[in-house]
Amino acid sequence: MAVLGADPDQLLDHAKQMRMSERAIADAAKRIGARLRTSDWRGTDAEDFRVAWHDHRAHLVSSGELLREAADGLDRNAFEQEDASAPG
């Protein structure tokens, strides 16, 4: 018999992995920001990187948000698949 639709458990597992990745990205951004604030690194290169960091951080945050949104979508799809596959 052919199986139609997604496996809800796999969808939920992928959603969980995406949320873990989102948290890892957020944690990395926080750690890097903290190190830049407390670093003794001085000079033009240091200042250029600190200025550029704001853009890099924004991209990281945006990537994390996209992962979270995708995870939420996978959760919804898993629950919809379970409802559609329920007997009766």
N, CA, C and O atoms as CSV, one atom per row, in Angstrom:
chain,resi,resn,atom,element,x,y,z
A,1,MET,N,N,0.838,-1.167,0.000
A,1,MET,CA,C,0.000,0.000,0.000
A,1,MET,C,C,0.889,1.238,0.000
A,1,MET,O,O,1.866,1.312,0.745
A,2,ALA,N,N,0.548,2.188,-0.824
A,2,ALA,CA,C,1.316,3.423,-0.924
A,2,ALA,C,C,0.987,4.341,0.249
A,2,ALA,O,O,-0.154,4.422,0.703
A,3,VAL,N,N,2.000,5.013,0.713
A,3,VAL,CA,C,1.813,5.962,1.803
A,3,VAL,C,C,1.735,7.355,1.192
A,3,VAL,O,O,2.617,7.765,0.437
A,4,LEU,N,N,0.675,8.074,1.523
A,4,LEU,CA,C,0.510,9.438,1.031
A,4,LEU,C,C,0.680,10.396,2.193
A,4,LEU,O,O,0.231,10.117,3.305
A,5,GLY,N,N,1.319,11.512,1.944
A,5,GLY,CA,C,1.510,12.502,2.996
A,5,GLY,C,C,2.851,12.335,3.689
A,5,GLY,O,O,3.636,11.428,3.411
A,6,ALA,N,N,3.059,13.253,4.595
A,6,ALA,CA,C,4.327,13.286,5.320
A,6,ALA,C,C,4.231,12.464,6.593
A,6,ALA,O,O,3.141,12.191,7.096
A,7,ASP,N,N,5.378,12.081,7.098
A,7,ASP,CA,C,5.456,11.392,8.381
A,7,ASP,C,C,5.492,12.463,9.470
A,7,ASP,O,O,6.480,13.188,9.582
A,8,PRO,N,N,4.424,12.577,10.282
A,8,PRO,CA,C,4.380,13.624,11.299
A,8,PRO,C,C,5.565,13.592,12.266
A,8,PRO,O,O,6.059,14.644,12.671
A,9,ASP,N,N,6.017,12.406,12.634
A,9,ASP,CA,C,7.156,12.320,13.559
A,9,ASP,C,C,8.418,12.905,12.945
A,9,ASP,O,O,9.197,13.569,13.629
A,10,GLN,N,N,8.621,12.659,11.650
A,10,GLN,CA,C,9.795,13.233,10.990
A,10,GLN,C,C,9.676,14.750,10.906
A,10,GLN,O,O,10.656,15.467,11.107
A,11,LEU,N,N,8.473,15.235,10.608
A,11,LEU,CA,C,8.281,16.685,10.551
A,11,LEU,C,C,8.582,17.323,11.899
A,11,LEU,O,O,9.255,18.352,11.967
A,12,LEU,N,N,8.088,16.718,12.961
A,12,LEU,CA,C,8.333,17.256,14.307
A,12,LEU,C,C,9.810,17.192,14.672
A,12,LEU,O,O,10.327,18.090,15.337
A,13,ASP,N,N,10.496,16.126,14.237
A,13,ASP,CA,C,11.930,16.008,14.498
A,13,ASP,C,C,12.703,17.098,13.761
A,13,ASP,O,O,13.617,17.705,14.319
A,14,HIS,N,N,12.332,17.343,12.501
A,14,HIS,CA,C,13.001,18.412,11.744
A,14,HIS,C,C,12.739,19.770,12.387
A,14,HIS,O,O,13.636,20.611,12.452
A,15,ALA,N,N,11.517,19.988,12.862
A,15,ALA,CA,C,11.185,21.249,13.530
A,15,ALA,C,C,12.049,21.425,14.779
A,15,ALA,O,O,12.553,22.516,15.045
A,16,LYS,N,N,12.214,20.350,15.535
A,16,LYS,CA,C,13.044,20.403,16.737
A,16,LYS,C,C,14.490,20.756,16.389
A,16,LYS,O,O,15.118,21.569,17.068
A,17,GLN,N,N,15.009,20.144,15.335
A,17,GLN,CA,C,16.380,20.429,14.911
A,17,GLN,C,C,16.528,21.880,14.460
A,17,GLN,O,O,17.545,22.521,14.728
A,18,MET,N,N,15.503,22.392,13.772
A,18,MET,CA,C,15.553,23.789,13.343
A,18,MET,C,C,15.567,24.728,14.538
A,18,MET,O,O,16.286,25.727,14.532
A,19,ARG,N,N,14.785,24.422,15.556
A,19,ARG,CA,C,14.768,25.273,16.752
A,19,ARG,C,C,16.109,25.209,17.487
A,19,ARG,O,O,16.576,26.216,18.020
A,20,MET,N,N,16.710,24.052,17.513
A,20,MET,CA,C,18.034,23.932,18.135
A,20,MET,C,C,19.049,24.768,17.364
A,20,MET,O,O,19.905,25.414,17.969
A,21,SER,N,N,18.963,24.763,16.048
A,21,SER,CA,C,19.873,25.569,15.226
A,21,SER,C,C,19.631,27.052,15.445
A,21,SER,O,O,20.577,27.839,15.504
A,22,GLU,N,N,18.359,27.438,15.567
A,22,GLU,CA,C,18.040,28.842,15.836
A,22,GLU,C,C,18.657,29.283,17.152
A,22,GLU,O,O,19.228,30.369,17.241
A,23,ARG,N,N,18.543,28.442,18.175
A,23,ARG,CA,C,19.139,28.781,19.481
A,23,ARG,C,C,20.667,28.844,19.395
A,23,ARG,O,O,21.289,29.706,20.016
A,24,ALA,N,N,21.262,27.945,18.635
A,24,ALA,CA,C,22.722,27.953,18.491
A,24,ALA,C,C,23.187,29.237,17.805
A,24,ALA,O,O,24.200,29.822,18.190
A,25,ILE,N,N,22.452,29.667,16.798
A,25,ILE,CA,C,22.799,30.913,16.102
A,25,ILE,C,C,22.662,32.097,17.055
A,25,ILE,O,O,23.546,32.952,17.117
A,26,ALA,N,N,21.558,32.147,17.796
A,26,ALA,CA,C,21.345,33.250,18.746
A,26,ALA,C,C,22.432,33.266,19.812
A,26,ALA,O,O,22.946,34.330,20.157
A,27,ASP,N,N,22.784,32.100,20.334
A,27,ASP,CA,C,23.837,32.019,21.352
A,27,ASP,C,C,25.180,32.470,20.797
A,27,ASP,O,O,25.921,33.187,21.469
A,28,ALA,N,N,25.497,32.055,19.573
A,28,ALA,CA,C,26.763,32.464,18.955
A,28,ALA,C,C,26.804,33.978,18.771
A,28,ALA,O,O,27.827,34.609,19.035
A,29,ALA,N,N,25.701,34.558,18.322
A,29,ALA,CA,C,25.653,36.012,18.138
A,29,ALA,C,C,25.865,36.727,19.469
A,29,ALA,O,O,26.578,37.729,19.527
A,30,LYS,N,N,25.253,36.220,20.536
A,30,LYS,CA,C,25.436,36.833,21.860
A,30,LYS,C,C,26.885,36.728,22.325
A,30,LYS,O,O,27.456,37.692,22.834
A,31,ARG,N,N,27.475,35.540,22.144
A,31,ARG,CA,C,28.868,35.351,22.581
A,31,ARG,C,C,29.819,36.256,21.811
A,31,ARG,O,O,30.713,36.869,22.395
A,32,ILE,N,N,29.624,36.337,20.505
A,32,ILE,CA,C,30.509,37.190,19.694
A,32,ILE,C,C,30.350,38.650,20.103
A,32,ILE,O,O,31.337,39.368,20.263
A,33,GLY,N,N,29.098,39.086,20.271
A,33,GLY,CA,C,28.856,40.468,20.690
A,33,GLY,C,C,29.503,40.776,22.027
A,33,GLY,O,O,30.102,41.837,22.205
A,34,ALA,N,N,29.384,39.850,22.962
A,34,ALA,CA,C,29.985,40.048,24.284
A,34,ALA,C,C,31.504,40.135,24.190
A,34,ALA,O,O,32.130,40.963,24.851
A,35,ARG,N,N,32.077,39.290,23.381
A,35,ARG,CA,C,33.543,39.332,23.234
A,35,ARG,C,C,34.004,40.615,22.582
A,35,ARG,O,O,35.044,41.164,22.945
A,36,LEU,N,N,33.232,41.097,21.614
A,36,LEU,CA,C,33.615,42.354,20.970
A,36,LEU,C,C,33.536,43.524,21.951
A,36,LEU,O,O,34.361,44.437,21.901
A,37,ARG,N,N,32.546,43.494,22.839
A,37,ARG,CA,C,32.411,44.575,23.824
A,37,ARG,C,C,33.528,44.559,24.863
A,37,ARG,O,O,33.902,45.610,25.385
A,38,THR,N,N,34.060,43.387,25.164
A,38,THR,CA,C,35.069,43.288,26.224
A,38,THR,C,C,36.489,43.085,25.694
A,38,THR,O,O,37.440,42.985,26.469
A,39,SER,N,N,36.621,43.026,24.402
A,39,SER,CA,C,37.926,42.751,23.804
A,39,SER,C,C,38.865,43.955,23.912
A,39,SER,O,O,38.441,45.110,23.877
A,40,ASP,N,N,40.142,43.642,24.045
A,40,ASP,CA,C,41.177,44.676,24.038
A,40,ASP,C,C,41.642,44.999,22.619
A,40,ASP,O,O,42.556,45.800,22.425
A,41,TRP,N,N,41.012,44.377,21.642
A,41,TRP,CA,C,41.373,44.589,20.246
A,41,TRP,C,C,41.128,46.040,19.869
A,41,TRP,O,O,40.008,46.533,20.003
A,42,ARG,N,N,42.149,46.722,19.407
A,42,ARG,CA,C,42.071,48.135,19.050
A,42,ARG,C,C,42.580,48.323,17.626
A,42,ARG,O,O,43.206,47.435,17.047
A,43,GLY,N,N,42.300,49.478,17.088
A,43,GLY,CA,C,42.806,49.821,15.771
A,43,GLY,C,C,41.705,49.868,14.729
A,43,GLY,O,O,40.533,49.611,15.006
A,44,THR,N,N,42.127,50.206,13.522
A,44,THR,CA,C,41.190,50.365,12.413
A,44,THR,C,C,40.459,49.074,12.086
A,44,THR,O,O,39.247,49.080,11.866
A,45,ASP,N,N,41.188,47.973,12.055
A,45,ASP,CA,C,40.547,46.690,11.754
A,45,ASP,C,C,39.494,46.337,12.801
A,45,ASP,O,O,38.419,45.839,12.467
A,46,ALA,N,N,39.804,46.595,14.046
A,46,ALA,CA,C,38.864,46.303,15.125
A,46,ALA,C,C,37.610,47.157,14.977
A,46,ALA,O,O,36.495,46.649,15.095
A,47,GLU,N,N,37.786,48.433,14.722
A,47,GLU,CA,C,36.636,49.321,14.572
A,47,GLU,C,C,35.814,48.950,13.340
A,47,GLU,O,O,34.584,48.954,13.383
A,48,ASP,N,N,36.498,48.630,12.243
A,48,ASP,CA,C,35.785,48.218,11.022
A,48,ASP,C,C,34.958,46.960,11.275
A,48,ASP,O,O,33.818,46.851,10.823
A,49,PHE,N,N,35.543,46.021,11.998
A,49,PHE,CA,C,34.804,44.781,12.276
A,49,PHE,C,C,33.620,45.050,13.197
A,49,PHE,O,O,32.539,44.494,13.001
A,50,ARG,N,N,33.817,45.886,14.183
A,50,ARG,CA,C,32.704,46.198,15.109
A,50,ARG,C,C,31.549,46.861,14.367
A,50,ARG,O,O,30.384,46.574,14.642
A,51,VAL,N,N,31.870,47.741,13.435
A,51,VAL,CA,C,30.823,48.373,12.630
A,51,VAL,C,C,30.141,47.321,11.753
A,51,VAL,O,O,28.914,47.280,11.671
A,52,ALA,N,N,30.926,46.483,11.107
A,52,ALA,CA,C,30.365,45.439,10.235
A,52,ALA,C,C,29.579,44.407,11.034
A,52,ALA,O,O,28.630,43.816,10.520
A,53,TRP,N,N,29.967,44.187,12.283
A,53,TRP,CA,C,29.306,43.188,13.113
A,53,TRP,C,C,27.805,43.456,13.243
A,53,TRP,O,O,27.004,42.522,13.286
A,54,HIS,N,N,27.434,44.720,13.303
A,54,HIS,CA,C,26.009,45.043,13.429
A,54,HIS,C,C,25.217,44.453,12.271
A,54,HIS,O,O,24.135,43.905,12.479
A,55,ASP,N,N,25.746,44.560,11.046
A,55,ASP,CA,C,25.075,43.960,9.888
A,55,ASP,C,C,25.120,42.441,9.952
A,55,ASP,O,O,24.127,41.771,9.670
A,56,HIS,N,N,26.271,41.904,10.321
A,56,HIS,CA,C,26.393,40.439,10.418
A,56,HIS,C,C,25.421,39.888,11.458
A,56,HIS,O,O,24.759,38.876,11.230
A,57,ARG,N,N,25.345,40.562,12.596
A,57,ARG,CA,C,24.436,40.130,13.664
A,57,ARG,C,C,22.993,40.158,13.172
A,57,ARG,O,O,22.225,39.235,13.443
A,58,ALA,N,N,22.627,41.209,12.455
A,58,ALA,CA,C,21.260,41.311,11.931
A,58,ALA,C,C,20.947,40.146,10.999
A,58,ALA,O,O,19.839,39.610,11.021
A,59,HIS,N,N,21.915,39.756,10.186
A,59,HIS,CA,C,21.709,38.613,9.284
A,59,HIS,C,C,21.560,37.313,10.072
A,59,HIS,O,O,20.740,36.462,9.726
A,60,LEU,N,N,22.345,37.165,11.119
A,60,LEU,CA,C,22.222,35.970,11.960
A,60,LEU,C,C,20.851,35.913,12.631
A,60,LEU,O,O,20.204,34.867,12.648
A,61,VAL,N,N,20.420,37.034,13.177
A,61,VAL,CA,C,19.113,37.086,13.836
A,61,VAL,C,C,18.015,36.763,12.834
A,61,VAL,O,O,17.091,36.011,13.143
A,62,SER,N,N,18.110,37.323,11.644
A,62,SER,CA,C,17.120,37.060,10.594
A,62,SER,C,C,17.101,35.587,10.212
A,62,SER,O,O,16.032,35.008,10.013
A,63,SER,N,N,18.263,34.987,10.111
A,63,SER,CA,C,18.337,33.555,9.788
A,63,SER,C,C,17.679,32.719,10.878
A,63,SER,O,O,16.966,31.758,10.590
A,64,GLY,N,N,17.923,33.088,12.117
A,64,GLY,CA,C,17.292,32.386,13.234
A,64,GLY,C,C,15.780,32.507,13.194
A,64,GLY,O,O,15.065,31.535,13.437
A,65,GLU,N,N,15.294,33.703,12.887
A,65,GLU,CA,C,13.850,33.908,12.798
A,65,GLU,C,C,13.243,33.055,11.684
A,65,GLU,O,O,12.163,32.488,11.849
A,66,LEU,N,N,13.936,32.967,10.558
A,66,LEU,CA,C,13.453,32.132,9.449
A,66,LEU,C,C,13.412,30.660,9.847
A,66,LEU,O,O,12.479,29.941,9.488
A,67,LEU,N,N,14.415,30.218,10.583
A,67,LEU,CA,C,14.412,28.832,11.060
A,67,LEU,C,C,13.233,28.583,11.999
A,67,LEU,O,O,12.576,27.546,11.911
A,68,ARG,N,N,12.965,29.533,12.896
A,68,ARG,CA,C,11.853,29.380,13.824
A,68,ARG,C,C,10.519,29.353,13.083
A,68,ARG,O,O,9.647,28.544,13.399
A,69,GLU,N,N,10.363,30.230,12.105
A,69,GLU,CA,C,9.128,30.247,11.312
A,69,GLU,C,C,8.953,28.943,10.543
A,69,GLU,O,O,7.846,28.412,10.457
A,70,ALA,N,N,10.040,28.430,9.990
A,70,ALA,CA,C,9.964,27.157,9.260
A,70,ALA,C,C,9.605,26.020,10.208
A,70,ALA,O,O,8.826,25.134,9.856
A,71,ALA,N,N,10.169,26.046,11.403
A,71,ALA,CA,C,9.853,25.015,12.400
A,71,ALA,C,C,8.379,25.073,12.781
A,71,ALA,O,O,7.727,24.037,12.913
A,72,ASP,N,N,7.857,26.275,12.957
A,72,ASP,CA,C,6.434,26.417,13.264
A,72,ASP,C,C,5.571,25.852,12.139
A,72,ASP,O,O,4.552,25.207,12.387
A,73,GLY,N,N,5.992,26.101,10.898
A,73,GLY,CA,C,5.275,25.552,9.751
A,73,GLY,C,C,5.316,24.035,9.727
A,73,GLY,O,O,4.316,23.394,9.403
A,74,LEU,N,N,6.455,23.457,10.063
A,74,LEU,CA,C,6.551,21.996,10.122
A,74,LEU,C,C,5.654,21.427,11.208
A,74,LEU,O,O,5.023,20.387,11.017
A,75,ASP,N,N,5.596,22.110,12.351
A,75,ASP,CA,C,4.688,21.675,13.416
A,75,ASP,C,C,3.243,21.668,12.918
A,75,ASP,O,O,2.517,20.692,13.105
A,76,ARG,N,N,2.838,22.768,12.282
A,76,ARG,CA,C,1.467,22.843,11.764
A,76,ARG,C,C,1.198,21.727,10.759
A,76,ARG,O,O,0.146,21.089,10.790
A,77,ASN,N,N,2.153,21.504,9.874
A,77,ASN,CA,C,1.983,20.454,8.868
A,77,ASN,C,C,1.881,19.077,9.518
A,77,ASN,O,O,1.095,18.238,9.079
A,78,ALA,N,N,2.666,18.849,10.549
A,78,ALA,CA,C,2.617,17.553,11.236
A,78,ALA,C,C,1.247,17.337,11.870
A,78,ALA,O,O,0.659,16.262,11.753
A,79,PHE,N,N,0.746,18.373,12.541
A,79,PHE,CA,C,-0.565,18.232,13.197
A,79,PHE,C,C,-1.676,18.090,12.167
A,79,PHE,O,O,-2.623,17.334,12.385
A,80,GLU,N,N,-1.577,18.803,11.047
A,80,GLU,CA,C,-2.575,18.669,9.993
A,80,GLU,C,C,-2.525,17.251,9.394
A,80,GLU,O,O,-3.560,16.658,9.091
A,81,GLN,N,N,-1.311,16.725,9.231
A,81,GLN,CA,C,-1.170,15.373,8.683
A,81,GLN,C,C,-1.771,14.348,9.647
A,81,GLN,O,O,-2.447,13.411,9.224
A,82,GLU,N,N,-1.519,14.532,10.935
A,82,GLU,CA,C,-2.110,13.610,11.919
A,82,GLU,C,C,-3.639,13.661,11.872
A,82,GLU,O,O,-4.301,12.626,11.935
A,83,ASP,N,N,-4.196,14.875,11.763
A,83,ASP,CA,C,-5.648,15.019,11.681
A,83,ASP,C,C,-6.197,14.357,10.422
A,83,ASP,O,O,-7.220,13.673,10.463
A,84,ALA,N,N,-5.499,14.570,9.291
A,84,ALA,CA,C,-5.957,14.010,8.025
A,84,ALA,C,C,-5.858,12.495,8.002
A,84,ALA,O,O,-6.638,11.826,7.324
A,85,SER,N,N,-4.900,11.956,8.742
A,85,SER,CA,C,-4.682,10.498,8.736
A,85,SER,C,C,-5.467,9.783,9.829
A,85,SER,O,O,-5.475,8.554,9.892
A,86,ALA,N,N,-6.129,10.558,10.693
A,86,ALA,CA,C,-6.862,9.936,11.806
A,86,ALA,C,C,-8.054,9.154,11.274
A,86,ALA,O,O,-8.736,9.614,10.359
A,87,PRO,N,N,-8.309,7.992,11.831
A,87,PRO,CA,C,-9.450,7.212,11.378
A,87,PRO,C,C,-10.752,7.928,11.708
A,87,PRO,O,O,-10.858,8.647,12.702
A,88,GLY,N,N,-11.734,7.711,10.849
A,88,GLY,CA,C,-13.081,8.204,11.114
A,88,GLY,C,C,-13.288,9.526,10.598
A,88,GLY,O,O,-14.377,10.081,10.742
